[in-house]
């Protein structure tokens, strides 16, 4: 059993120490999800805080406490998508891709470099790529969630893959 699980009962009873322990155990997971949607770390942290706030407001309604991490991930994704909609992220087709400026040496072996590369994707590409490749949404679900057509979702994913392939082709394997 994970450490966070033991703190749910105390958090529901208003114990601040249990609430803090629950937050400290689950917030890093939520932040990791949010970082996939935002370039700016402060934006990801804001989405994480809103997600964690929702968790505390709705904790009493969670029927299966073991499912809390999965519920938090879905809630974090939805929170990120709502923020992107609020910003009216543009779904543009880019033909001139900016250079990453990252050193190619060992980049494929460096998890942080790969996450940094994903964060450099244009907003539309990054959002669709995250939802499809990392979260497992279908193109129909993505289209519905983002208010775009399925064809746009497929196009954004294709262009995200092309963008990433161009960057990865520059990395040398050693």
Secondary structure, DSSP 8 states (H G I E B T S, - for coil): --GGGGGHHHHHTT-HHHHHHHHHHHHHHHHHHHHTT-SSHHHHHHHHHHHHHHHHHHGGG-S-GGGHHHHHHHHHHHHHHHHHHHTT------SS--------TTGGG-HHHHHHHHHTS-HHHHHHHIIIIIT---HHHHHHHHT--HHHHHHHHHHHHHHHHHHHHT----
